[in-house]
């Protein structure tokens, strides 16, 4: 769990201290904000522009380009299912169908978002997915159900 769950002066100071000597700091800063807050708030964009001496168009362009970055947190948990070759060969398409069906049930409807990704670097343990930022391999429908139960227990 991150120490920061909303944009604040303290979060801005933390980022400045952590990345002040980092070349190409924009992406790591955006990733850290996204990981902590679930989105990149407008105030954070303005701060990044000032601290990195970038135009708003430059920062907005990077946020728009990368699928991972969101402007608003919709409150849903994200499940990234690998759709690349090794995972496809190991049944990721069937797994996605199972997950979609499973998450359409009343108890979970609208609380999860499924996103495709193209290789999580876990090909040897295909099919792979990432749930709440944690990587899981050899995910069968039964294993997915266990992960879902665990996730719902932890977030309750
Ligand atoms: S192809 Fe799925 S983790 Fe690499």
Boltz pocket constraint, residues with backbone or C-beta under 6 A from the ligand:
constraints:
  - pocket:
      binder: B
      contacts: [[A, 82], [A, 83], [A, 84], [A, 85], [A, 86], [A, 87], [A, 88], [A, 118], [A, 119], [A, 120], [A, 121], [A, 122], [A, 123], [A, 124], [A, 126], [A, 127], [A, 128]]
      max_distance: 6.0
